[in-house]
């Protein structure tokens, strides 16, 4: 596998020597409010050269770990099933080679393609989900595969007791009622995350981070902002806890550069990619 022409800063190792494979999934065709997340992975890669490879939070450096940047997938606009298939095929190759896929979306539906691939290798897969939204609708505007239904579709694959949601502060009443029987849902914050991390010790875990879990005062550059979110440092503490787990795949999504007029949200997303890679390595 060949390196992308432009890589995320410090992620220019070869595929063979790398433990993590970073790749973009530029897809936002089911976005219901404000599109633009398809531009996120390219923006993050480009703007990463405005940060350092060194993390003062962890005293670690991207130059000391091996990460391959595979660039952005070519995904068909307006064809969710074909896009999910392409994501799944790419993810499946990564995990067959005993590497960890780190996907940058894109809207949140892209998670489904990766989870479908990862759960084939890890039938006991569990998901930790950070988000402002439940994403538990069974359908949205008559469509079963949507950014509003992605975690419900993941539940179709995994079943009860395998999905753990944090930071949730928006959704239909029916979604919250459904969650009581089928997922673990911690509203508004990460208060119970530590006990869930202890519970999941040793199990294979997929981590999905929707950046709108952050408060829009800190992260306005997203398609569906929700007031009352967490801070950057609270999110960092939560990611540090999650890093104790057996992470077998992960993604970060829902940066929408067209609404990031100052560039601050993109800069924060770049910083989070760096910190996640260093925490999980």
C-alpha positions in Angstrom: 0.0 0.0 0.0 1.4 3.4 -1.0 1.6 6.5 1.2 -0.6 9.4 0.4 1.1 12.4 -1.3 0.3 14.6 1.7 0.2 12.9 5.1 -0.9 14.0 8.5 2.1 15.5 10.2 4.4 12.9 11.6 2.5 10.0 9.9 4.7 9.2 7.0 5.8 5.7 7.9 5.4 2.8 5.5 2.4 0.5 5.7 4.5 -2.5 6.7 6.2 -0.9 9.7 3.1 0.9 11.0 0.7 -0.2 13.8 -2.0 2.4 13.0 -3.5 3.2 9.6 -5.0 6.6 9.2 -7.4 7.2 6.4 -10.2 9.6 5.4 -13.8 8.8 4.5 -15.1 12.0 2.8 -18.8 11.2 2.7 -21.8 13.3 3.9 -24.6 12.4 1.6 -27.2 11.6 4.3 -26.5 14.8 6.3 -29.9 16.2 7.3 -28.9 19.7 8.4 -25.7 21.3 7.2 -23.4 19.3 4.9 -19.6 19.8 4.6 -18.1 17.0 6.6 -16.7 15.4 3.4 -14.1 18.1 3.4 -12.9 17.3 6.9 -10.2 14.7 6.4 -8.4 16.7 3.7 -8.6 19.9 5.9 -7.3 18.0 8.9 -4.4 16.6 7.0 -3.5 20.0 5.4 -3.8 22.0 8.7 -1.9 19.5 10.8 1.2 21.3 9.7 0.1 24.1 12.0 0.6 22.0 15.1 3.6 20.1 16.4 4.3 16.4 16.4 5.1 16.7 20.1 2.4 16.5 22.8 3.1 18.4 26.0 0.1 16.7 27.5 1.7 13.3 27.3 5.4 14.0 26.7 5.2 11.9 23.6 6.0 12.6 19.9 4.4 11.3 16.7 8.0 10.9 15.4 8.4 8.1 17.9 5.5 5.9 16.8 4.7 4.3 13.4 1.6 5.5 11.6 0.7 5.1 8.0 -1.5 7.7 6.3 -3.4 6.0 3.5 -5.1 9.2 2.3 -8.8 9.6 1.5 -11.0 6.8 0.0 -12.8 7.6 -3.2 -16.4 7.3 -2.1 -19.4 7.6 -4.5 -21.4 10.7 -3.6 -25.1 9.9 -3.0 -24.7 6.1 -2.8 -24.4 5.2 1.0 -24.4 1.4 0.5 -21.5 1.6 -2.0 -19.6 4.0 0.2 -20.0 1.8 3.2 -18.9 -1.2 1.2 -15.7 0.6 0.2 -15.0 1.7 3.8 -15.6 -1.9 4.9 -13.2 -3.4 2.3 -10.4 -1.0 3.2 -10.9 -1.5 7.0 -11.0 -5.3 6.5 -7.6 -5.3 4.8 -6.1 -3.2 7.7 -7.4 -5.5 10.4 -6.4 -8.7 8.5 -2.8 -7.3 8.6 -3.1 -6.9 12.4 -3.1 -3.1 12.3 -5.5 -0.6 13.9 -7.7 1.4 11.5 -8.3 5.1 12.4 -10.8 6.6 10.1 -11.5 10.4 9.8 -15.0 11.2 8.6 -17.1 12.4 7.1 -20.6 12.2 8.6 -21.2 9.6 11.3 -22.7 7.0 9.0 -19.2 6.1 7.9 -18.7 4.3 11.3 -21.1 1.6 10.1 -18.8 0.4 7.3 -15.8 0.1 9.6 -17.8 -1.6 12.4 -19.2 -4.2 9.9 -15.6 -5.1 9.0 -14.2 -5.1 12.5 -16.9 -7.2 14.0 -16.1 -10.0 11.5 -12.7 -10.5 13.1 -13.9 -9.6 16.7 -17.4 -11.2 17.2 -17.3 -10.0 20.8 -16.8 -6.4 19.7 -18.1 -3.5 22.0 -18.5 0.1 21.1 -17.7 3.3 23.1 -19.6 6.2 21.5 -19.0 9.9 22.3 -21.6 12.2 20.8 -24.1 14.9 21.4 -26.8 12.8 19.6 -28.3 9.4 20.3 -28.1 8.3 16.6 -30.6 5.5 17.6 -33.5 6.2 15.2 -34.6 3.1 13.2 -35.1 5.3 10.2 -34.9 8.9 9.2 -37.1 10.3 6.5 -37.7 6.7 5.4 -34.0 5.8 5.1 -32.5 3.1 7.4 -28.9 4.0 6.8 -28.3 7.6 7.9 -26.1 9.6 10.2 -29.2 9.7 12.5 -29.5 5.9 12.6 -25.9 4.7 12.6 -25.7 3.5 16.2 -29.0 1.7 15.8 -27.5 -0.1 12.7 -24.4 -1.0 14.8 -26.8 -2.5 17.4 -28.3 -4.6 14.7 -24.8 -6.1 14.3 -23.8 -6.4 18.0 -27.0 -6.7 20.0 -27.8 -5.6 23.6 -25.2 -4.7 26.2 -22.4 -4.0 23.7 -22.8 -0.2 23.1 -21.9 2.5 25.6 -22.8 6.1 24.8 -21.5 9.2 26.5 -22.1 13.0 26.3 -25.6 12.5 24.7 -27.9 15.5 25.0 -30.1 15.3 21.9 -32.5 12.9 20.4 -36.2 11.9 20.2 -37.9 10.7 23.3 -38.4 7.3 21.6 -34.6 7.0 21.2 -33.9 7.6 24.9 -36.7 5.1 25.8 -35.2 2.5 23.4 -31.7 3.0 24.8 -32.8 2.1 28.3 -33.4 -1.5 27.1 -30.6 -1.9 24.6 -27.6 0.4 25.1 -25.8 2.0 28.1 -26.4 5.8 27.8 -24.7 8.4 30.0 -26.3 11.8 29.3 -24.4 15.1 29.1 -21.0 14.0 30.3 -18.5 11.2 31.1 -19.3 10.7 34.7 -19.6 6.9 34.6 -16.9 6.2 32.0 -14.3 5.0 34.4 -16.5 2.1 35.7 -17.4 1.2 32.1 -13.7 1.1 31.2 -13.1 -1.3 34.1 -16.0 -3.4 33.0 -14.7 -3.7 29.4 -11.1 -4.5 30.3 -9.7 -7.1 27.9 -12.6 -7.0 25.5 -12.2 -5.8 21.9 -13.5 -2.2 21.7 -14.3 0.1 18.8 -14.2 3.8 19.7 -16.2 6.3 17.7 -15.9 10.0 18.4 -18.4 12.5 17.0 -16.8 15.9 17.6 -20.2 17.6 18.3 -19.9 16.0 21.8 -17.8 19.2 22.4 -19.6 22.4 23.3 -20.1 24.6 20.3 -18.5 27.5 22.1 -15.3 25.5 21.8 -16.1 23.6 18.6 -18.5 25.5 16.3 -17.3 23.9 13.1 -19.8 21.1 13.0 -23.0 20.5 11.1 -25.3 19.9 14.0 -24.1 21.9 17.0 -25.7 21.3 20.4 -25.3 23.5 23.4 -24.3 22.0 26.7 -21.3 20.0 25.5 -18.0 19.0 27.1 -14.8 20.9 27.0 -11.6 20.0 25.2 -9.8 19.1 28.5 -12.8 17.0 29.6 -12.7 15.1 26.3 -9.0 14.6 26.6 -9.4 13.1 30.1 -12.1 10.7 28.7 -9.9 9.7 25.7 -7.1 8.9 28.2 -9.5 6.6 30.1 -10.6 4.9 26.8 -6.9 4.3 25.9 -6.6 1.8 28.7 -8.9 -0.6 26.7 -8.1 -3.0 23.9 -9.0 -0.7 21.0 -9.2 -2.6 17.7 -10.6 0.2 15.6 -11.6 3.9 15.9 -12.9 6.9 14.1 -13.4 10.6 14.5 -16.0 12.5 12.5 -18.4 15.4 12.0 -15.9 18.3 11.6 -17.4 20.5 8.9 -14.8 23.0 7.6 -17.3 25.3 5.8 -18.7 26.3 9.2 -15.2 26.7 10.8 -14.7 30.3 9.7 -11.8 30.9 12.2 -10.1 27.6 11.6 -10.1 26.9 15.4 -12.3 23.8 15.1 -10.0 22.2 12.5 -7.0 23.0 14.6 -8.6 21.3 17.6 -9.5 18.3 15.4 -5.8 18.1 14.4 -4.7 18.2 18.0 -7.2 15.4 18.9 -5.9 13.2 16.1 -2.3 13.6 17.5 -3.4 13.0 21.1 -5.5 10.0 20.2 -2.7 8.4 18.2 -0.2 9.0 21.1 -2.6 7.8 23.8 -3.5 4.6 22.0 0.0 3.7 20.8 
